[in-house]
């Protein structure tokens, strides 16, 4: 799916800043896509963008209203409907990553048809994907993988894309989850793709390219997560990665949502991901580790990363604290 920019970010009645993390992510990574934000009176979040009415946003060129707030259960609130209808009547498309589908709300469907607008439920693929071929593609690819779920794979991927572009390297982020799609306007949410077609979907979003071009592919799940290892394997094979970056959150006591499963040893995790990736690219390598140290103080974080770097003989960075330039340096010889 491909959404038109620029966006008006809809924060609705977000209970707190965390509830609007999708909107904040778009504003952080793609500020050039945003004309402003729309908030209801009881909204407790703020991206720092200018508050606009629907008319003001359209006058500034907004093409898509993006629902950047997530409520409990991921539903389309009744309190939002009037604003969404106003946006459609003004000629704007609407995009959402919620579980509840825009196309399941009859009033929105009718308004979209009347105004020749589109409703994008980015969590749900709108096309059929082929079975993966495994045929080698031109261009280069980096995939972020993880010791666990929700360890910073999207943030790391976006940070690597930004750093590569700042150094004059031809690179594009390839989104594989609903938040990444809303940030970039394109991609596939692989957790809603039938398992047989996950690798094929990734082949589709990272096709042949020029020899020096890098696709930076957003990882999902973990090979060591009993619930979500399958989606990770499909991503690995479809990506045909030339380079892997392993993402890790060191303070967890167990795998996310699985209290009886301990976190894997990092070297074991690297080896398992490399073994899986060699099926479609025998020359793959791991270029470094991205660590989410947000739960550590500065001294503890730096000591931990120094220890890990010595142990693994790979660059170890926290992309938020330090940036990812050291990881990108590793790619220049690839």
LOVO-290156 format. One record per residue (C-alpha): residue number from 1; residue in three letters; x, y, z. Coordinates in nm, 4 decimals. Each point is the difference from the previous one (the first is absolute). Layout:
# residues N
<NUM "ALA" <X Y Z>>
...
***
This chain:
# residues 334
<1 "UNK" <0.0000 0.0000 0.0000>>
<2 "UNK" <0.1139 0.3541 -0.0741>>
<3 "UNK" <-0.1366 0.3037 0.1832>>
<4 "UNK" <0.0181 0.3562 -0.1256>>
<5 "UNK" <0.1841 0.2652 0.1961>>
<6 "UNK" <-0.0091 0.2416 0.1690>>
<7 "UNK" <-0.1824 -0.1218 0.3102>>
<8 "UNK" <-0.2209 0.1514 0.2647>>
<9 "UNK" <0.0719 -0.1974 0.3181>>
<10 "UNK" <-0.3151 -0.0860 0.1956>>
<11 "UNK" <0.0652 -0.0276 0.3744>>
<12 "UNK" <-0.3692 -0.0144 0.0900>>
<13 "UNK" <-0.0617 -0.0465 0.3704>>
<14 "UNK" <0.3346 -0.1627 0.0837>>
<15 "UNK" <0.0129 -0.0669 0.3738>>
<16 "UNK" <0.3741 0.0675 0.0266>>
<17 "UNK" <0.3081 0.0499 -0.2216>>
<18 "UNK" <0.0620 -0.3753 -0.0274>>
<19 "UNK" <-0.3436 -0.0465 -0.1566>>
<20 "UNK" <0.1116 0.2267 -0.2848>>
<21 "UNK" <0.3355 -0.1708 -0.0615>>
<22 "UNK" <-0.0886 -0.0716 -0.3645>>
<23 "UNK" <-0.0541 0.3694 -0.0693>>
<24 "UNK" <0.3170 0.0855 0.1896>>
<25 "UNK" <0.1926 -0.2561 -0.2039>>
<26 "UNK" <-0.1177 0.1537 -0.3267>>
<27 "UNK" <0.0885 0.3492 0.1194>>
<28 "UNK" <0.3438 -0.1175 0.1205>>
<29 "UNK" <0.1022 -0.1920 -0.3113>>
<30 "UNK" <-0.1945 0.1720 -0.2784>>
<31 "UNK" <-0.0645 0.3599 0.1117>>
<32 "UNK" <-0.0043 0.1076 -0.3644>>
<33 "UNK" <-0.3147 -0.2140 -0.0461>>
<34 "UNK" <-0.1982 0.1897 0.2662>>
<35 "UNK" <-0.1970 0.3238 -0.0326>>
<36 "UNK" <-0.1328 -0.0082 0.3562>>
<37 "UNK" <-0.2077 -0.1855 0.2569>>
<38 "UNK" <-0.3700 -0.0225 0.0886>>
<39 "UNK" <-0.0970 -0.0494 0.3661>>
<40 "UNK" <-0.3343 -0.0328 0.1707>>
<41 "UNK" <-0.0609 0.2150 0.3094>>
<42 "UNK" <0.0849 -0.2764 0.2494>>
<43 "UNK" <0.3231 -0.1077 -0.1707>>
<44 "UNK" <0.2993 -0.0403 0.2346>>
<45 "UNK" <0.2672 -0.0426 -0.2665>>
<46 "UNK" <0.1893 0.2492 -0.2137>>
<47 "UNK" <0.2550 -0.0627 -0.2779>>
<48 "UNK" <0.1000 0.3666 -0.0025>>
<49 "UNK" <-0.1486 0.0548 -0.3447>>
<50 "UNK" <-0.2448 0.2836 -0.0657>>
<51 "UNK" <-0.3629 -0.0740 0.0889>>
<52 "UNK" <-0.2116 0.0260 -0.3145>>
<53 "UNK" <-0.3626 -0.0350 -0.1000>>
<54 "UNK" <-0.0864 -0.2287 -0.2888>>
<55 "UNK" <-0.0476 0.3001 -0.2292>>
<56 "UNK" <0.3307 0.1554 0.1028>>
<57 "UNK" <0.1788 -0.3289 -0.0639>>
<58 "UNK" <-0.1557 -0.0384 -0.3457>>
<59 "UNK" <0.0917 0.3591 -0.0841>>
<60 "UNK" <0.3601 -0.0894 0.0904>>
<61 "UNK" <-0.0121 -0.2962 -0.2371>>
<62 "UNK" <-0.0716 -0.2929 0.2338>>
<63 "UNK" <-0.0945 -0.3119 -0.1967>>
<64 "UNK" <-0.0390 -0.2619 0.2742>>
<65 "UNK" <-0.1297 0.0137 0.3557>>
<66 "UNK" <0.2043 -0.2546 0.1946>>
<67 "UNK" <-0.1470 -0.1440 0.3191>>
<68 "UNK" <0.3079 0.0270 0.2196>>
<69 "UNK" <-0.1651 -0.1021 0.3268>>
<70 "UNK" <-0.0569 -0.3509 0.1346>>
<71 "UNK" <-0.2647 -0.0628 0.2657>>
<72 "UNK" <-0.0773 -0.3107 0.2033>>
<73 "UNK" <-0.1027 -0.2772 -0.2388>>
<74 "UNK" <0.1070 0.1959 -0.3075>>
<75 "UNK" <-0.3529 0.1119 -0.0845>>
<76 "UNK" <-0.1307 0.2898 -0.2069>>
<77 "UNK" <-0.1689 0.2116 0.2657>>
<78 "UNK" <-0.3486 0.1392 -0.0533>>
<79 "UNK" <0.1396 0.3317 0.1215>>
<80 "UNK" <0.2215 0.0159 -0.3097>>
<81 "UNK" <-0.2595 -0.0666 -0.2692>>
<82 "UNK" <-0.1134 0.3578 -0.0605>>
<83 "UNK" <0.3589 0.1155 -0.0558>>
<84 "UNK" <0.0766 -0.2933 -0.2293>>
<85 "UNK" <-0.3111 0.0734 -0.2051>>
<86 "UNK" <0.0970 0.3664 -0.0211>>
<87 "UNK" <0.3430 -0.1002 -0.1315>>
<88 "UNK" <-0.1534 -0.2244 -0.2672>>
<89 "UNK" <-0.2468 0.2704 -0.1018>>
<90 "UNK" <0.2965 0.2341 -0.0392>>
<91 "UNK" <0.1631 -0.2466 -0.2406>>
<92 "UNK" <0.2584 -0.1547 0.2308>>
<93 "UNK" <0.0834 -0.3697 0.0146>>
<94 "UNK" <0.0161 -0.1667 0.3433>>
<95 "UNK" <0.2647 -0.2447 0.1224>>
<96 "UNK" <-0.0061 -0.2108 0.3157>>
<97 "UNK" <0.2066 -0.2747 0.1585>>
<98 "UNK" <-0.2674 -0.1005 0.2528>>
<99 "UNK" <-0.1389 -0.3512 0.0354>>
<100 "UNK" <-0.3481 0.1372 -0.0730>>
<101 "UNK" <-0.0292 0.0609 -0.3771>>
<102 "UNK" <-0.1067 0.3256 -0.1573>>
<103 "UNK" <-0.1723 -0.2008 -0.2742>>
<104 "UNK" <-0.2214 -0.1645 0.2628>>
<105 "UNK" <-0.1612 0.3343 0.0905>>
<106 "UNK" <-0.2879 0.0479 -0.2501>>
<107 "UNK" <-0.0153 0.3780 0.0381>>
<108 "UNK" <0.3694 0.0345 -0.0848>>
<109 "UNK" <-0.0287 -0.2328 -0.2990>>
<110 "UNK" <-0.2969 0.1958 -0.1353>>
<111 "UNK" <0.1774 0.3344 0.0446>>
<112 "UNK" <0.3186 -0.1318 -0.1618>>
<113 "UNK" <-0.1960 -0.1228 -0.3027>>
<114 "UNK" <-0.1931 0.3272 -0.0285>>
<115 "UNK" <0.3169 0.2089 0.0076>>
<116 "UNK" <0.2213 -0.2402 -0.1997>>
<117 "UNK" <0.2351 -0.0406 0.2972>>
<118 "UNK" <0.1946 -0.3010 0.1264>>
<119 "UNK" <-0.0067 -0.1759 0.3374>>
<120 "UNK" <0.3332 -0.1603 0.0891>>
<121 "UNK" <-0.0079 -0.2718 0.2676>>
<122 "UNK" <0.3763 -0.0403 -0.0039>>
<123 "UNK" <0.0040 -0.2962 0.2361>>
<124 "UNK" <-0.1764 -0.2079 -0.2650>>
<125 "UNK" <0.1586 -0.0709 -0.3411>>
<126 "UNK" <-0.2025 0.1089 -0.2997>>
<127 "UNK" <0.1743 -0.2187 -0.2565>>
<128 "UNK" <0.0907 -0.3635 -0.0506>>
<129 "UNK" <0.3672 -0.0867 0.0326>>
<130 "UNK" <0.1828 -0.2784 -0.1843>>
<131 "UNK" <0.1835 -0.2933 0.1498>>
<132 "UNK" <0.3655 0.1009 0.0325>>
<133 "UNK" <0.2305 -0.1039 -0.2828>>
<134 "UNK" <0.3298 0.0273 0.1891>>
<135 "UNK" <0.1610 0.1343 -0.3196>>
<136 "UNK" <0.2886 0.2365 0.0742>>
<137 "UNK" <-0.0916 0.3668 -0.0477>>
<138 "UNK" <0.2282 0.2895 -0.0914>>
<139 "UNK" <0.0687 0.2710 0.2549>>
<140 "UNK" <0.0887 -0.0368 0.3679>>
<141 "UNK" <-0.2146 -0.0634 0.3055>>
<142 "UNK" <0.0301 0.0415 0.3755>>
<143 "UNK" <-0.2443 -0.1673 0.2394>>
<144 "UNK" <-0.0409 0.0734 0.3695>>
<145 "UNK" <-0.0618 -0.3092 0.2147>>
<146 "UNK" <-0.0541 -0.0325 0.3738>>
<147 "UNK" <0.0639 -0.2032 0.3095>>
<148 "UNK" <-0.3668 0.0695 0.0824>>
<149 "UNK" <-0.3051 0.1947 -0.1201>>
<150 "UNK" <-0.0241 0.3776 0.0498>>
<151 "UNK" <0.3706 0.0609 0.0475>>
<152 "UNK" <0.0468 0.2876 -0.2455>>
<153 "UNK" <0.0158 -0.1569 -0.3459>>
<154 "UNK" <-0.2116 0.2710 -0.1660>>
<155 "UNK" <0.1822 0.2867 0.1743>>
<156 "UNK" <0.3378 -0.1511 -0.0893>>
<157 "UNK" <-0.1014 -0.0521 -0.3639>>
<158 "UNK" <-0.1239 0.3578 -0.0381>>
<159 "UNK" <0.3113 0.1352 0.1703>>
<160 "UNK" <0.2228 -0.2007 -0.2366>>
<161 "UNK" <-0.1912 0.1255 -0.3054>>
<162 "UNK" <0.0341 0.3609 0.1190>>
<163 "UNK" <0.3716 -0.0366 0.0736>>
<164 "UNK" <0.0687 -0.1697 -0.3336>>
<165 "UNK" <-0.1801 0.2744 -0.1888>>
<166 "UNK" <0.1880 0.2685 0.1953>>
<167 "UNK" <0.3248 -0.1633 -0.1159>>
<168 "UNK" <-0.1139 0.0026 -0.3636>>
<169 "UNK" <-0.0817 -0.3712 -0.0137>>
<170 "UNK" <-0.3024 -0.0970 -0.2116>>
<171 "UNK" <-0.2333 -0.1646 0.2540>>
<172 "UNK" <-0.3701 -0.0534 0.0675>>
<173 "UNK" <-0.1846 -0.1245 0.3097>>
<174 "UNK" <-0.2404 -0.2852 -0.0782>>
<175 "UNK" <-0.2870 -0.0180 0.2488>>
<176 "UNK" <-0.1350 -0.3371 0.1140>>
<177 "UNK" <-0.2380 0.1124 0.2765>>
<178 "UNK" <-0.2912 0.2382 0.0240>>
<179 "UNK" <0.1889 0.2752 0.1823>>
<180 "UNK" <0.2846 -0.0085 -0.2500>>
<181 "UNK" <-0.2496 0.0160 -0.2863>>
<182 "UNK" <-0.1685 0.3044 0.1512>>
<183 "UNK" <0.3408 0.1650 0.0473>>
<184 "UNK" <0.1126 -0.0581 -0.3577>>
<185 "UNK" <-0.3294 -0.0324 -0.1915>>
<186 "UNK" <0.0888 -0.3371 -0.1509>>
<187 "UNK" <0.0763 -0.3631 0.0894>>
<188 "UNK" <-0.1694 -0.3194 0.1168>>
<189 "UNK" <-0.1127 -0.1015 0.3484>>
<190 "UNK" <0.1407 -0.3516 -0.0038>>
<191 "UNK" <-0.1751 -0.1182 0.3168>>
<192 "UNK" <-0.3214 0.0001 -0.2049>>
<193 "UNK" <0.1462 -0.1850 -0.3013>>
<194 "UNK" <-0.0783 -0.3726 -0.0306>>
<195 "UNK" <0.3140 -0.1884 0.1067>>
<196 "UNK" <0.0712 -0.1577 -0.3402>>
<197 "UNK" <0.0284 0.3463 -0.1566>>
<198 "UNK" <0.2049 0.1979 0.2562>>
<199 "UNK" <0.3324 -0.0538 -0.1791>>
<200 "UNK" <-0.1660 0.0812 -0.3326>>
<201 "UNK" <-0.1412 0.3236 0.1417>>
<202 "UNK" <0.3481 0.1085 0.1086>>
<203 "UNK" <0.1388 -0.0820 -0.3437>>
<204 "UNK" <-0.2715 0.2273 -0.1424>>
<205 "UNK" <0.0788 0.3019 0.2216>>
<206 "UNK" <0.3783 -0.0313 -0.0488>>
<207 "UNK" <0.0307 -0.0829 -0.3722>>
<208 "UNK" <0.2996 0.0205 -0.2340>>
<209 "UNK" <0.1817 0.3289 0.0325>>
<210 "UNK" <0.3238 0.1690 -0.1033>>
<211 "UNK" <0.3141 -0.1773 0.1252>>
<212 "UNK" <0.0868 0.2660 0.2602>>
<213 "UNK" <-0.3544 0.0511 0.1337>>
<214 "UNK" <-0.0836 -0.1207 0.3530>>
<215 "UNK" <-0.3458 -0.1046 0.1138>>
<216 "UNK" <-0.0166 0.0257 0.3803>>
<217 "UNK" <-0.2700 -0.2512 0.0910>>
<218 "UNK" <-0.1870 0.0295 0.3292>>
<219 "UNK" <0.0157 -0.3242 0.1985>>
<220 "UNK" <-0.2836 -0.1630 0.1938>>
<221 "UNK" <-0.0107 -0.2494 0.2863>>
<222 "UNK" <0.2928 -0.2233 0.0924>>
<223 "UNK" <0.1167 -0.3479 -0.0950>>
<224 "UNK" <0.0044 -0.0701 0.3756>>
<225 "UNK" <-0.3562 0.1136 0.0696>>
<226 "UNK" <-0.2344 -0.2991 0.0140>>
<227 "UNK" <-0.2947 0.2087 -0.1218>>
<228 "UNK" <0.1563 0.1947 -0.2862>>
<229 "UNK" <0.3030 -0.1895 -0.1316>>
<230 "UNK" <-0.1883 -0.0875 -0.3180>>
<231 "UNK" <-0.0351 0.3567 -0.1234>>
<232 "UNK" <0.3701 0.0598 0.0698>>
<233 "UNK" <0.1032 -0.2989 -0.2094>>
<234 "UNK" <-0.2118 0.1168 -0.2935>>
<235 "UNK" <0.1565 0.3453 0.0216>>
<236 "UNK" <0.3506 -0.1425 0.0104>>
<237 "UNK" <-0.0472 -0.2152 -0.3085>>
<238 "UNK" <-0.1886 0.2623 -0.2006>>
<239 "UNK" <0.2512 0.2739 0.0836>>
<240 "UNK" <0.3042 -0.1905 -0.1274>>
<241 "UNK" <0.1975 0.2309 0.2326>>
<242 "UNK" <0.3589 0.0905 -0.0673>>
<243 "UNK" <0.0226 0.1384 0.3539>>
<244 "UNK" <-0.1756 -0.0617 0.3308>>
<245 "UNK" <-0.0188 0.2289 0.3024>>
<246 "UNK" <-0.1058 -0.1734 0.3200>>
<247 "UNK" <-0.2226 0.2052 0.2337>>
<248 "UNK" <-0.0096 -0.0691 0.3735>>
<249 "UNK" <-0.1550 0.1286 0.3232>>
<250 "UNK" <0.2282 -0.1187 0.2847>>
<251 "UNK" <-0.2163 0.0584 0.3094>>
<252 "UNK" <-0.2808 -0.2457 -0.0709>>
<253 "UNK" <-0.0397 -0.3002 0.2240>>
<254 "UNK" <-0.1753 -0.2129 -0.2644>>
<255 "UNK" <-0.1298 0.0087 -0.3561>>
<256 "UNK" <-0.2775 0.2556 -0.0479>>
<257 "UNK" <-0.3311 -0.1602 0.0993>>
<258 "UNK" <0.1638 -0.3384 0.0673>>
<259 "UNK" <0.1084 -0.0194 0.3657>>
<260 "UNK" <0.1195 -0.3603 -0.0319>>
<261 "UNK" <0.2436 0.0838 -0.2836>>
<262 "UNK" <0.3317 0.1640 0.0825>>
<263 "UNK" <0.1815 0.2399 -0.2325>>
<264 "UNK" <0.2442 -0.1685 -0.2379>>
<265 "UNK" <0.3748 0.0379 0.0222>>
<266 "UNK" <0.0981 0.2717 -0.2481>>
<267 "UNK" <0.2667 -0.1990 -0.1840>>
<268 "UNK" <-0.2409 -0.2923 -0.0306>>
<269 "UNK" <-0.2594 0.2396 -0.1415>>
<270 "UNK" <0.2444 0.1423 -0.2542>>
<271 "UNK" <0.1023 -0.3494 -0.1107>>
<272 "UNK" <-0.3608 -0.1175 -0.0393>>
<273 "UNK" <-0.0966 0.3019 -0.2094>>
<274 "UNK" <0.3068 -0.0355 -0.2208>>
<275 "UNK" <-0.0691 -0.3696 -0.0523>>
<276 "UNK" <-0.3580 0.0731 -0.1063>>
<277 "UNK" <0.1039 0.2890 -0.2257>>
<278 "UNK" <0.2606 -0.2064 -0.1851>>
<279 "UNK" <-0.2783 -0.1943 -0.1712>>
<280 "UNK" <-0.0662 0.2939 -0.2346>>
<281 "UNK" <0.3316 0.1881 0.0344>>
<282 "UNK" <0.3055 -0.2114 0.0918>>
<283 "UNK" <0.2117 0.3170 0.0360>>
<284 "UNK" <-0.2085 0.1676 0.2727>>
<285 "UNK" <0.1799 0.1450 0.3025>>
<286 "UNK" <-0.0942 0.1654 0.3286>>
<287 "UNK" <0.1432 0.3530 0.0102>>
<288 "UNK" <-0.0883 0.1005 0.3549>>
<289 "UNK" <-0.2356 0.0206 0.2960>>
<290 "UNK" <-0.2630 0.2643 0.0773>>
<291 "UNK" <-0.0807 0.0145 0.3716>>
<292 "UNK" <-0.3005 0.1707 0.1549>>
<293 "UNK" <0.1460 0.1297 0.3286>>
<294 "UNK" <-0.2956 0.2222 0.0915>>
<295 "UNK" <-0.0453 -0.1858 0.3302>>
<296 "UNK" <0.3656 0.0585 0.1004>>
<297 "UNK" <0.1775 0.3093 0.1248>>
<298 "UNK" <0.2828 0.1426 -0.2118>>
<299 "UNK" <0.2896 -0.1665 0.1820>>
<300 "UNK" <-0.1696 -0.3385 0.0180>>
<301 "UNK" <-0.0912 0.0176 -0.3692>>
<302 "UNK" <0.3503 0.0898 -0.1154>>
<303 "UNK" <0.1613 -0.2683 0.2154>>
<304 "UNK" <-0.2378 -0.2617 -0.1323>>
<305 "UNK" <0.0577 0.0942 -0.3642>>
<306 "UNK" <0.3795 0.0069 0.0459>>
<307 "UNK" <-0.0133 -0.3466 0.1552>>
<308 "UNK" <-0.2187 -0.1330 -0.2830>>
<309 "UNK" <0.2208 0.1520 -0.2684>>
<310 "UNK" <0.3113 -0.1599 0.1471>>
<311 "UNK" <-0.1753 -0.3349 0.0314>>
<312 "UNK" <-0.1449 -0.0068 -0.3524>>
<313 "UNK" <0.2637 0.2006 -0.1902>>
<314 "UNK" <-0.2785 0.1936 -0.1743>>
<315 "UNK" <-0.1088 0.3661 0.0234>>
<316 "UNK" <-0.2640 0.0443 0.2724>>
<317 "UNK" <-0.2080 0.3193 0.0070>>
<318 "UNK" <-0.3143 0.1444 0.1487>>
<319 "UNK" <-0.1540 0.1820 -0.3000>>
<320 "UNK" <-0.1826 0.2476 0.2240>>
<321 "UNK" <0.2941 0.0904 0.2223>>
<322 "UNK" <0.2803 -0.0243 -0.2562>>
<323 "UNK" <-0.1395 -0.0274 -0.3516>>
<324 "UNK" <0.0870 -0.2760 -0.2462>>
<325 "UNK" <0.2947 0.1435 -0.1942>>
<326 "UNK" <0.2268 -0.2815 0.1192>>
<327 "UNK" <-0.2385 -0.2569 -0.1438>>
<328 "UNK" <-0.0174 0.1819 -0.3336>>
<329 "UNK" <0.3796 0.0116 -0.0144>>
<330 "UNK" <-0.0062 -0.3810 0.0006>>
<331 "UNK" <-0.2094 0.0031 -0.3190>>
<332 "UNK" <0.2430 0.2001 -0.2096>>
<333 "UNK" <0.2065 -0.3060 -0.0767>>
<334 "UNK" <-0.2992 -0.2192 -0.0814>>
***
